[in-house]
Amino acid sequence: LDLNKNEVTEGPVLMKPRYAHSATVFNMMGAKYVAVAGGFIDYSITDYVEVLKYCGEGGVILDGGDFRQLAPMKVKRFDFGLGVLGKSLAAFGGEPTIISDQIETYNPNLTQWQLTNNFVSVKGRHYFSTVTFPS
């Protein structure tokens, strides 16, 4: 998206098409990424996560690049929140409600998601949308 030229060009394509997923931007190991997680793939709820590095170390904007797969989330979710908790990529809420109240975060050092001891505080609130403000 080029606001100065009022132009939109097609960007990198997701590895797996999906719907009812969540997406956010976040920092990991000194670089900035876009994460796309969960939702439905081929009519099945998924824990699939992929990321695109868009800004490298030192703030250099990267041109091009492809999405790559991260470790799957611990909970298969759709219509959930994906954002940053502290300094970690975090997933919370959504459906199915059996375990989706528990918040999980991605640990880049272990390259895996970990369930936290934190839960969505309002019982019965499952559908989320997140907004990220740049720092």
C-alpha positions as CSV (number, residue, x, y, z in Angstrom):
1,L,0.0,0.0,0.0
2,D,1.6,3.3,-1.1
3,L,-0.5,6.2,0.3
4,N,1.7,8.8,-1.5
5,K,0.9,7.3,-4.9
6,N,-2.6,6.0,-4.0
7,E,-1.6,2.5,-5.2
8,V,-2.2,-1.0,-3.9
9,T,0.0,-3.9,-5.1
10,E,-0.4,-7.6,-4.3
11,G,1.9,-8.7,-1.5
12,P,3.1,-12.1,-0.3
13,V,0.6,-14.9,-0.3
14,L,-0.2,-17.0,2.8
15,M,1.1,-20.5,2.8
16,K,-2.4,-21.8,3.5
17,P,-5.6,-20.0,2.7
18,R,-7.9,-19.6,5.7
19,Y,-10.8,-17.7,7.2
20,A,-12.0,-16.7,10.8
21,H,-8.3,-16.3,11.6
22,S,-6.4,-13.5,13.5
23,A,-3.4,-11.4,12.5
24,T,-1.1,-8.8,14.1
25,V,2.3,-7.2,13.9
26,F,4.9,-8.0,16.6
27,N,8.6,-7.8,17.4
28,M,10.7,-10.9,17.7
29,M,14.5,-11.2,18.1
30,G,15.1,-7.6,17.0
31,A,12.9,-7.7,13.8
32,K,9.3,-6.9,13.0
33,Y,6.8,-9.5,11.7
34,V,3.3,-10.0,10.7
35,A,1.7,-13.1,12.2
36,V,-1.4,-14.9,10.9
37,A,-2.8,-17.7,13.1
38,G,-5.7,-20.1,13.6
39,G,-9.0,-19.9,11.9
40,F,-10.3,-22.5,9.5
41,I,-8.3,-24.3,6.8
42,D,-10.4,-26.6,4.6
43,Y,-13.4,-26.3,7.0
44,S,-11.3,-27.5,10.0
45,I,-10.3,-25.5,13.0
46,T,-6.5,-25.0,13.0
47,D,-3.6,-24.2,15.2
48,Y,-1.5,-23.2,12.2
49,V,0.7,-20.1,12.5
50,E,2.7,-18.3,9.8
51,V,4.8,-15.2,9.9
52,L,6.3,-12.7,7.5
53,K,9.4,-10.6,8.4
54,Y,8.8,-7.1,7.1
55,C,11.4,-5.1,9.0
56,G,14.9,-6.3,9.8
57,E,17.4,-5.5,12.5
58,G,18.1,-1.8,12.6
59,G,14.7,-0.8,11.2
60,V,15.5,-1.7,7.5
61,I,12.2,-2.2,5.6
62,L,12.4,-5.5,3.7
63,D,11.0,-5.7,0.2
64,G,9.6,-9.1,-0.8
65,G,9.9,-12.2,1.3
66,D,7.6,-15.1,2.0
67,F,5.6,-16.3,4.9
68,R,7.1,-19.1,6.9
69,Q,5.6,-21.5,9.4
70,L,6.0,-21.2,13.1
71,A,5.2,-23.9,15.6
72,P,1.5,-24.6,16.0
73,M,-0.4,-23.0,18.9
74,K,-1.4,-25.3,21.8
75,V,-5.1,-24.5,21.2
76,K,-6.9,-24.7,17.9
77,R,-8.9,-21.4,17.8
78,F,-11.0,-19.2,15.5
79,D,-12.5,-15.7,16.0
80,F,-9.8,-15.0,18.7
81,G,-7.5,-12.2,19.7
82,L,-3.9,-12.3,18.5
83,G,-1.7,-9.5,20.0
84,V,1.3,-8.8,22.2
85,L,1.3,-9.6,25.9
86,G,4.4,-8.0,27.5
87,K,6.9,-8.7,24.7
88,S,5.5,-12.0,23.4
89,L,3.1,-12.8,20.6
90,A,-0.1,-14.0,22.4
91,A,-3.4,-15.7,21.5
92,F,-6.5,-15.5,23.6
93,G,-10.2,-16.2,23.6
94,G,-12.1,-17.4,20.5
95,E,-13.9,-20.7,19.9
96,P,-14.2,-23.5,20.8
97,T,-14.6,-22.3,24.4
98,I,-13.5,-25.4,26.2
99,I,-9.9,-24.3,26.6
100,S,-9.7,-21.0,24.6
101,D,-10.0,-18.8,27.7
102,Q,-6.4,-19.7,28.6
103,I,-3.8,-17.3,27.1
104,E,-0.8,-18.8,25.3
105,T,2.4,-17.0,24.2
106,Y,5.0,-17.8,21.6
107,N,8.6,-18.4,23.0
108,P,11.1,-17.7,20.1
109,N,14.0,-19.2,22.2
110,L,12.2,-22.5,22.5
111,T,10.4,-22.1,19.2
112,Q,7.1,-23.2,20.7
113,W,3.9,-21.8,22.2
114,Q,3.3,-22.1,25.9
115,L,0.1,-22.0,27.9
116,T,0.3,-19.3,30.5
117,N,-1.4,-19.1,33.9
118,N,-3.4,-16.1,32.6
119,F,-7.1,-16.5,31.5
120,V,-9.6,-14.2,29.8
121,S,-11.0,-12.4,32.8
122,V,-14.6,-12.1,31.7
123,K,-16.3,-15.5,31.5
124,G,-18.5,-16.0,28.5
125,R,-16.5,-13.4,26.4
126,H,-15.0,-15.4,23.6
127,Y,-14.9,-13.4,20.4
128,F,-12.1,-10.9,20.1
129,S,-10.6,-8.4,17.7
130,T,-7.3,-6.7,18.5
131,V,-5.8,-3.3,17.6
132,T,-2.1,-2.8,17.6
133,F,-0.6,0.7,18.2
134,P,3.0,1.1,16.9
135,S,5.5,1.9,19.5
